Amino acid sequence: MFAETLAVAVPAFAWGLAQEATRAPVAERPGVLLEEGHVGSESCRECHAREYATWHASYHRTMAQVAVKGSVLAPFEGKTPAFEGTAWKLETEGESLFATPLSGGGKPLGERRRVFLSTGSHHYQIYWLAPGGNRGEDEGMTALPLVWHRAEGRWVPRKSMFLMPRTVETVQETGRWEKTCIKCHATNGTSEHPPDGRTTVAAFGIECEACHGPGAAHVARHVPGEAGGAVPPTEGGARSGDLAGAGKDVQDGLRKDEDIVYPADLPHDRSSEICGQCHGILPLATSEARETWKREGFTYRPGQVLSDTRPLLRGRYADDPAELRAFLDRNPGTLAELFWKDGEVRVSGREFNALVESPCYQRGNLACISCHELHPSRSDPRDLATWANDQLRPGMDGPKACLGCHAAYADPERAREHTHHASGSAGSDCLNCHMPYTTYGLTKAIRSHRISSPSAAAALASGRPNACNLCHLDRSLGWTADRLHEWYGHERPALEPDRETVAESVLWALEGDAGLRALAASALEWAPARGASGTGWMPPLQSTLLLDAYDAVRWIALRGLRLDPRYGEFELDFTLGLEDQRNHVRETVLADWLARSLEAAVDRREAVLVLPDGKLDEARFGRIFARRDEREVRLGE
């Protein structure tokens, strides 16, 4: 089975794509520069063919790619939909890609520009264009304002995929890749590399050396004469001396090599910091740090103490070094963009920040690789595409993730006594209670990576959804407080009347800020929650979210609505203005729901604002909606 997967994982164009940027450098595009001991992932392939294949199948590899015909997801032909008055003519010439801006009438609005790079590939893909002819010296590539959405198979506005106000004027984001994306979408990126100030990377995407450290000394030890860099494979894809099938003694000899880092052999904190270099919030808090990074890149290398070179922003002033406190004073909106009120991180891609706040990390040995694996084991029955989704070890998407340390709860009766839910139910899954979906990113809710216990008081103080109500969407926080008091002796917090009687999901969706509304929309599409709460009462809430001022909220709400067969073909066009679709939502969704509700075809529960006669409780609905938190939200995922 693995041999078949290997053939798929390493297509014939892989070597050509890796070398194209080096062989044919383009002045305006970041260059590939192997220095500081970096030799590139192709140098790993000879001895570690299996690991190379699994890495090649991962989304880490495609964090950034040279944009050529074989590497992009979008069909580069014809033209895109018009967005804010501009469409784009797309062309392919040989392996190269080009885009030209067009008016609504098809007239060119600017010069044809080459598409240099792509970022992402798991959910959607962003494309970066060559700088315009009149660019300033400090400018760089420009992002195409539309992205290709993989699941939908269509072009959508880039800003619709990020949680930001729709009223924000579309910005071409010139230079953003060189200043921001390069830090985590490439290996060993440098913004202004001396002597000519050109942006350079050791590799586009996250390559082997990002996790194992520079490999020149390791290669020199084991492949004499090849310390200077990669050597192309033979026509069959392997090279002489391939050790992929070698005996365990040979492989162990390589593993003990002190010239390379093996994350699994490091202490749990050093191992996790390798992930944290990208999956953490480590701002360049001073002008000196920013200037140093531009010229030298990041100096951290796997196995070192991450905080020695880049301080981790913890989300609470008292926990942060002086330079970070000064940084936050200069940038007062940063905490709100990244953290809940209690300091827990609220955006995806920053899981290390959550992990380090967990008791299992602070008082135990929990590490990223306790649950995740960067290379699946030989006994893993899954295909590489399935593994690549979350790069989890087998079974780590359920209670098994916790039972390695909390073995007592492997006993079904003991687990039932602890969870107060039936064995095998969603409520008995440790992750749903202790790692709930309170992090936002990639137009969905993601599990928190701070391991904690449900608490009504904490939910009230932080504004963060609690695990109980993320599953029991039709219940109030008062109901949750009663259960936690009865089962675990929690002191019951004082709650205002609506928190006692109205379902938390309704309050999140109607009065919460845009980030909370996005999580509410995601909860309404989560299968365990739909099973526990019923779905007949949801359309009025979903229709309100479909009219949200934030495209990302509307996008998530659309997915949830489509789960109902009645609305499976329901569409929204995100290139149009919100007003253009308001009547479409009201007439299609609300009118249909009301007709079914009056026929007693849906649940009638006052907690979800459905009156006994089947009508919507418009008075309370409107009163709660009037309290909506309308502050602008930008979640910096």
C-alpha positions in Angstrom: 0.0 0.0 0.0 2.8 2.4 0.9 4.5 1.9 -2.5 1.3 3.0 -4.2 1.0 6.0 -2.0 4.7 6.9 -2.5 4.2 7.0 -6.3 1.3 9.5 -5.8 3.1 11.5 -3.2 6.1 12.3 -5.3 4.9 13.2 -8.8 7.4 13.6 -11.6 7.4 17.4 -11.6 8.4 17.6 -7.9 12.1 17.8 -8.6 11.6 20.2 -11.5 9.5 22.6 -9.3 12.0 22.5 -6.5 14.8 23.5 -8.9 13.0 25.9 -11.2 13.3 28.9 -8.8 17.1 28.3 -8.5 17.8 27.7 -12.2 15.7 30.5 -13.5 15.8 33.3 -10.9 13.5 36.3 -11.6 14.6 39.6 -10.3 11.3 40.6 -8.6 10.6 37.2 -7.0 12.3 36.0 -3.8 15.3 34.0 -4.6 16.3 30.6 -3.3 19.6 30.8 -1.4 21.1 27.8 0.4 23.3 29.2 3.1 24.0 28.9 6.8 24.2 25.1 6.4 21.0 24.6 4.5 21.1 22.1 1.7 17.4 21.6 0.8 15.0 18.7 1.2 16.2 16.9 -1.9 19.4 16.2 -0.1 17.4 14.2 2.5 15.7 12.1 -0.2 18.4 9.5 -0.7 18.6 8.1 2.8 15.1 9.1 4.0 12.9 8.3 1.0 9.9 7.4 3.1 10.1 10.5 5.2 10.6 12.6 2.1 7.5 11.1 0.5 5.3 11.8 3.6 6.6 15.4 3.9 5.9 15.8 0.2 2.3 14.8 0.7 1.9 17.3 3.6 0.4 20.8 3.4 3.6 22.1 5.1 5.3 21.6 1.8 2.8 23.6 -0.1 2.7 26.6 2.3 4.3 28.4 -0.6 5.2 27.2 -4.1 6.6 28.6 -7.3 3.4 29.1 -9.3 3.6 27.0 -12.4 1.0 25.0 -14.3 1.5 21.8 -12.3 1.4 23.4 -8.8 -1.7 25.6 -8.8 -5.2 24.5 -7.9 -7.1 27.1 -10.0 -7.7 26.7 -13.7 -5.6 29.5 -15.2 -7.8 30.2 -18.3 -10.7 32.5 -19.1 -11.4 35.2 -16.6 -12.4 35.4 -13.0 -15.8 36.9 -11.7 -15.7 40.7 -11.4 -15.1 41.9 -7.9 -15.4 45.6 -7.0 -15.4 46.5 -10.7 -12.4 44.4 -11.7 -12.1 40.9 -13.3 -8.9 39.2 -14.2 -8.0 37.5 -17.5 -6.0 34.4 -16.7 -3.5 32.8 -19.2 -1.1 29.9 -19.3 2.0 29.9 -21.5 4.0 26.8 -21.2 4.5 26.4 -17.5 4.1 30.1 -16.7 1.0 31.8 -15.5 -0.3 35.4 -16.1 -3.1 37.7 -15.0 -4.4 40.9 -16.5 -7.0 43.2 -14.7 -10.1 43.9 -16.8 -13.0 46.4 -16.5 -16.6 45.1 -16.4 -16.6 45.6 -20.2 -13.5 43.5 -20.7 -11.1 46.4 -21.3 -7.6 46.0 -19.8 -7.1 48.2 -16.7 -3.4 47.5 -16.3 -0.4 45.5 -17.5 -0.3 41.8 -17.8 1.6 40.4 -14.8 3.2 37.1 -14.2 2.0 34.9 -11.3 5.1 34.2 -9.2 4.1 32.3 -6.1 1.1 30.6 -4.4 0.4 30.3 -0.7 -1.8 27.6 0.8 -3.5 24.6 -0.8 -5.5 22.9 1.9 -8.6 25.1 2.0 -7.8 27.8 -0.6 -4.9 29.1 -2.5 -3.7 32.7 -2.8 -1.7 33.9 -5.8 1.1 36.5 -5.8 1.7 38.7 -8.9 4.9 40.4 -10.1 5.3 44.0 -9.0 3.8 46.6 -11.3 6.1 48.6 -13.6 5.9 51.8 -11.4 6.6 50.1 -8.1 8.5 51.8 -5.4 11.8 50.5 -4.1 10.2 49.1 -1.0 7.4 47.3 -2.7 7.1 43.7 -3.6 4.7 41.1 -5.1 0.9 41.9 -5.1 -1.8 39.5 -4.0 -4.6 38.7 -6.5 -7.8 40.0 -4.8 -9.5 36.7 -5.5 -8.5 33.3 -4.2 -9.3 29.8 -5.4 -11.5 27.9 -2.9 -10.7 24.2 -3.1 -13.9 22.7 -1.7 -16.2 25.0 -3.6 -14.1 24.9 -6.8 -14.6 28.6 -7.5 -13.0 32.1 -7.1 -14.0 34.1 -4.0 -12.8 37.4 -2.8 -9.7 37.1 -0.7 -11.0 39.3 2.1 -14.1 37.1 2.4 -11.9 34.3 3.6 -10.5 36.4 6.5 -12.5 37.8 9.4 -12.4 41.5 8.7 -15.1 44.2 8.0 -16.6 44.1 4.6 -16.4 47.9 4.5 -12.6 47.7 4.5 -11.4 48.9 1.1 -9.7 46.2 -0.9 -6.0 46.6 -0.6 -3.7 45.0 -3.1 -1.4 44.0 -0.2 1.8 44.9 -2.1 4.8 43.7 -0.2 2.9 41.6 2.4 4.5 38.4 1.3 8.0 39.8 1.8 7.2 41.4 5.1 4.8 38.9 6.8 4.0 35.7 4.9 7.6 34.7 4.4 8.1 34.3 8.1 6.1 31.1 8.3 5.3 30.1 4.7 9.0 29.6 3.8 12.1 28.1 5.2 14.8 30.5 6.5 13.3 33.5 4.9 15.1 36.9 4.9 13.4 40.1 3.8 16.4 42.2 2.7 19.3 39.9 2.3 22.7 41.6 1.9 24.3 42.8 -0.3 21.6 43.7 -2.8 18.7 43.6 -0.4 16.8 40.9 -2.3 14.3 38.7 -0.4 15.6 35.2 -0.1 14.5 31.8 1.2 16.2 28.5 1.7 13.0 27.0 0.3 9.4 27.9 -0.5 7.2 26.1 1.9 8.2 24.3 5.2 11.0 21.9 4.4 12.9 19.3 6.4 15.4 21.7 7.8 12.7 23.9 9.3 12.2 21.1 11.9 15.5 19.2 11.8 17.9 22.1 11.5 20.4 22.8 8.7 21.6 19.6 7.2 25.0 20.3 5.6 27.1 18.6 8.3 24.8 15.6 8.4 24.9 15.2 4.6 28.7 15.6 4.6 29.0 12.8 7.2 26.8 10.3 5.4 27.1 11.3 1.7 30.8 12.2 1.1 31.2 14.9 -1.5 27.7 16.2 -1.4 27.8 18.7 1.4 27.3 21.6 -1.0 23.7 20.8 -1.8 21.3 18.5 -3.5 22.0 16.0 -6.2 19.3 15.2 -8.7 17.7 11.7 -8.5 18.0 9.1 -11.2 15.2 8.7 -13.7 13.5 6.2 -11.4 13.3 8.8 -8.6 15.8 7.2 -6.2 19.6 7.4 -5.9 22.3 4.9 -5.4 22.8 4.2 -1.7 19.1 4.6 -0.9 18.7 3.5 2.7 14.9 3.6 2.9 14.8 -0.2 3.2 18.0 -0.5 5.2 18.2 -2.5 8.4 17.3 -1.0 11.7 21.0 -0.7 12.8 21.8 1.5 9.8 18.8 3.7 10.4 19.6 4.0 14.2 23.1 5.0 13.3 21.7 7.9 11.3 19.3 8.8 14.1 22.1 9.2 16.6 23.9 11.7 14.4 24.6 14.8 16.5 24.6 17.0 13.3 20.8 16.9 12.9 17.9 17.4 15.3 15.2 14.7 15.9 12.3 16.5 17.6 11.1 13.2 19.2 14.4 12.9 21.1 14.1 16.4 22.6 12.5 17.4 25.9 8.8 18.2 25.5 9.3 22.0 25.6 12.2 22.1 23.2 10.3 19.8 20.8 7.2 21.9 20.9 9.1 25.1 20.4 10.1 23.8 16.9 6.4 24.0 16.1 6.0 27.2 18.1 8.4 29.1 15.8 5.6 29.4 13.4 2.5 28.3 15.4 3.1 30.9 18.1 2.7 34.7 18.5 6.3 36.0 18.7 6.2 39.6 17.5 9.3 41.5 16.5 8.6 44.0 19.3 11.4 46.5 18.8 12.7 48.4 15.8 16.1 46.8 16.3 14.5 43.3 16.2 12.7 44.2 13.0 15.8 45.5 11.3 17.8 42.5 12.3 15.3 40.1 10.9 15.1 42.0 7.6 18.9 41.5 7.1 19.5 38.2 8.8 16.2 36.3 9.1 15.4 34.4 12.3 18.4 33.1 14.1 16.4 30.4 16.0 17.3 26.8 15.0 15.5 23.6 16.1 16.7 22.4 19.5 17.5 25.8 20.8 15.4 27.7 23.4 13.0 29.7 21.4 12.5 32.5 23.9 16.2 33.3 23.8 15.7 34.9 20.4 12.0 35.6 20.1 9.8 36.3 23.2 6.4 34.6 23.2 3.4 37.0 23.6 1.3 35.4 26.4 -1.8 37.6 26.1 -1.6 39.2 29.6 0.7 42.1 30.3 1.9 40.7 33.6 3.3 37.6 31.9 5.1 39.5 29.1 8.7 40.8 29.1 9.2 44.6 29.1 9.7 44.9 25.4 6.4 43.1 24.7 4.6 45.3 27.2 6.0 48.4 25.4 5.0 46.8 22.0 1.4 46.3 23.3 1.3 49.9 24.5 2.2 51.0 21.0 -0.3 48.6 19.4 -3.3 48.5 21.7 -5.5 46.5 19.4 -3.2 43.5 19.3 -4.6 41.6 22.3 -8.2 41.9 21.1 -7.2 40.6 17.6 -5.5 37.5 19.1 -6.7 36.7 22.6 -9.9 36.3 24.6 -10.3 38.5 27.6 -8.6 36.0 29.9 -5.5 35.7 27.7 -6.4 32.5 25.9 -5.5 32.6 22.2 -8.6 32.9 19.9 -7.0 32.6 16.4 -5.7 29.6 14.5 -2.1 28.9 13.6 -1.1 30.0 17.2 -1.6 26.6 18.9 1.7 26.8 20.8 0.4 29.8 22.7 -2.5 27.7 23.9 -0.4 24.6 24.6 2.0 26.4 27.0 -0.9 27.6 29.1 -2.1 24.0 29.6 -1.4 22.1 32.9 -0.5 19.0 30.9 2.4 21.0 29.4 3.4 23.0 32.5 3.3 20.1 35.0 3.6 17.2 32.6 5.3 16.3 29.4 2.7 17.1 26.8 4.2 18.1 23.5 2.8 18.8 20.0 4.1 15.4 18.9 2.2 13.7 21.7 -0.8 13.9 19.3 0.6 15.0 16.0 3.1 13.2 13.8 5.0 14.8 10.9 5.6 11.4 9.3 3.0 8.6 9.7 4.3 5.3 11.0 4.6 2.3 8.7 1.7 0.6 10.5 -0.7 3.5 9.9 -3.5 2.2 7.7 -4.6 5.6 6.5 -3.7 7.0 3.1 -1.5 10.1 3.0 -4.3 12.4 2.0 -6.3 11.5 5.1 -3.2 11.8 7.4 -2.3 15.2 5.9 -5.6 16.8 7.0 -4.4 17.3 10.6 -1.3 15.2 10.8 -2.7 13.4 13.8 -1.4 10.1 15.1 -4.0 7.3 14.7 -6.8 7.7 17.2 -5.7 11.1 18.5 -8.9 12.7 17.3 -10.8 11.2 20.2 -10.4 10.1 23.9 -7.3 8.1 23.1 -5.4 11.4 23.1 -6.0 11.8 26.8 -6.0 8.1 28.0 -2.3 7.7 27.7 -1.9 9.8 30.8 -5.4 9.5 32.3 -5.7 5.7 32.0 -8.3 5.3 34.7 -10.9 6.7 32.4 -10.4 3.9 29.9 -12.9 2.0 32.1 -16.3 2.9 30.6 -18.0 3.0 34.0 -15.4 5.3 35.5 -15.6 7.5 32.4 -19.4 7.7 32.6 -19.2 8.7 36.3 -16.8 11.5 35.3 -18.5 12.8 32.2 -22.1 12.1 33.1 -22.6 11.1 29.5 -23.1 7.7 27.9 -20.0 5.8 26.9 -19.2 6.4 23.2 -21.3 9.6 23.0 -19.9 13.0 21.9 -20.3 14.1 25.5 -17.9 11.3 26.7 -15.2 12.4 24.3 -12.5 14.1 26.4 -11.6 16.6 23.6 -15.1 18.0 23.3 -15.1 19.1 27.0 -11.4 19.9 27.5 -10.4 21.2 24.0 -13.6 22.8 22.7 -14.0 24.6 19.4 -13.2 28.1 20.7 -10.4 29.1 18.2 -11.2 30.7 14.9 -9.4 30.4 11.6 -9.8 29.3 8.0 -13.5 30.1 8.0 -14.3 27.5 10.8 -14.0 26.8 14.5 -10.9 24.9 15.6 -10.2 23.1 18.8 -8.6 25.1 21.5 -5.1 23.8 22.3 -5.2 25.0 25.8 -6.5 22.1 27.8 -9.0 23.3 30.4 -12.3 22.3 32.1 -15.8 23.7 31.4 -16.7 26.6 33.6 -19.7 28.9 33.5 -17.8 31.5 35.4 -14.9 31.5 33.0 -17.3 31.7 30.0 -19.0 34.7 31.6 -15.7 36.5 32.4 -13.8 35.8 29.2 -16.7 36.0 26.6 -15.5 32.7 25.2 -18.0 29.9 24.4 -18.0 27.1 26.9 -17.8 23.4 26.0 -21.3 22.5 27.3 -23.2 25.1 25.3 -21.1 24.4 22.1 -22.8 21.0 22.1 -26.1 21.9 23.8 -26.9 24.8 21.5 -30.5 25.0 22.7 -29.6 25.5 26.3 -28.8 28.6 28.4 -25.7 29.3 30.4 -27.9 29.0 33.5 -28.7 25.4 32.5 -25.0 24.8 32.2 -24.2 26.4 35.5 -26.8 24.1 37.2 -25.2 21.0 35.6 -21.7 21.9 36.6 -22.8 22.7 40.2 -24.7 19.4 40.5 -21.9 17.3 38.9 -18.7 18.9 40.0 -19.6 21.3 42.8 -18.9 24.5 40.9 -20.0 27.7 42.5 -22.9 29.1 40.5 -22.2 32.6 39.1 -24.8 35.3 39.2 -26.3 35.6 35.7 -28.5 38.3 34.1 -32.0 37.1 33.1 -31.2 36.4 29.4 -28.2 34.2 30.4 -30.6 32.2 32.6 -33.3 31.6 30.0 -32.0 32.2 26.5 -29.8 29.6 24.7 -26.2 30.7 24.6 -25.9 30.0 20.8 -28.7 32.6 20.3 -26.9 35.2 22.4 -23.5 34.5 20.6 -25.2 34.9 17.2 -27.3 37.9 17.9 -25.3 40.1 20.3 -21.7 38.8 20.1 -18.8 40.4 18.2 -18.0 39.2 14.7 -15.5 36.6 16.0 -18.1 35.1 18.4 -20.7 35.1 15.6 -18.3 33.1 13.4 -18.0 30.5 16.2 -21.7 30.4 16.6 -22.2 29.8 12.9 -19.7 27.0 13.0 -21.3 25.4 16.0 -24.6 25.3 14.1 -23.0 23.1 11.5 -21.2 20.7 13.9 -22.8 17.3 13.7 -22.6 16.4 17.5 -24.3 19.7 18.3 -27.0 19.3 15.7 -27.7 15.8 17.1 -27.9 17.0 20.7 -29.9 20.1 20.0 -32.1 19.5 17.1 -32.1 21.6 14.0 -35.6 22.7 13.3 -35.2 26.0 15.2 -32.0 27.0 13.5 -33.0 28.7 10.2 -34.0 32.1 11.8 -30.6 32.3 13.5 -28.8 31.1 10.4 -30.6 33.6 8.2 -29.5 36.4 10.5 -25.9 35.2 10.2 -26.4 35.0 6.4 -27.0 38.8 6.5 -23.9 39.5 8.6 -21.7 42.4 7.8 -18.7 40.1 7.8 -18.3 37.8 4.8 -16.5 35.1 6.8 -19.5 34.8 9.1 -21.9 34.6 6.1 -19.7 31.9 4.5 -19.8 29.7 7.6 -23.5 30.2 8.0 -24.1 29.2 4.4 -22.3 25.8 4.9 -24.5 25.1 8.0 -27.7 26.0 6.2 -26.8 23.7 3.3 -26.8 20.7 5.7 -30.6 20.9 5.6 -31.7 19.2 2.3 -34.2 22.0 1.7 -31.4 24.4 1.3 -28.7 22.2 -0.2 -28.5 24.3 -3.4 -28.8 27.7 -1.7 -26.2 30.1 -3.0 -24.6 33.4 -2.0 -22.4 35.4 -4.4 -19.7 36.9 -2.4 -18.6 39.2 -5.2 -21.9 41.1 -4.8 -22.8 43.6 -2.2 -24.8 42.5 0.9 -27.8 44.5 0.0 -28.1 42.7 -3.3 -28.8 39.4 -1.5 -30.8 40.5 1.5 -34.2 39.8 0.0 -33.0 36.4 -1.4 -32.1 35.3 2.1 -35.3 36.6 3.7 -37.7 35.2 1.1 -36.0 31.8 0.7 -35.1 30.9 4.2 -37.3 32.8 6.6 -40.5 32.5 4.6 -40.0 28.7 4.3 -39.2 28.3 8.0 -42.2 30.3 9.1 -44.5 28.2 7.0 -43.1 25.0 8.4 -43.1 26.3 11.9 -46.8 27.2 11.9 -47.5 23.7 10.7 -45.8 22.4 13.9 -43.0 20.9 11.8 -40.2 22.4 14.0 -39.3 22.6 17.7 -41.1 25.2 19.8 -38.9 26.1 22.7 -38.7 29.6 24.2 -34.9 29.2 25.0 -34.3 29.4 21.2 -36.9 32.2 20.8 -39.7 30.0 19.2 -43.0 30.7 20.9 -45.6 27.9 21.7 -47.7 29.0 18.6 -44.7 28.3 16.3 -43.9 32.0 15.7 -40.5 33.7 16.3 -40.4 35.7 19.5 -39.6 38.8 17.5 -39.7 41.1 20.6 -36.9 39.3 22.4 -35.1 38.6 19.2 -35.0 42.2 18.3 -34.1 43.3 21.8 -31.1 41.0 22.0 -30.0 41.9 18.4 -30.0 45.6 19.4 -27.2 44.9 21.9 -24.9 43.5 19.2 -21.2 44.3 19.6 -20.6 46.3 16.5 -16.9 47.1 17.2 -14.7 46.3 14.2 -13.0 43.0 14.5 -9.9 41.7 12.7 -8.8 38.3 13.8 -5.1 38.0 12.9 -5.0 34.4 12.0 
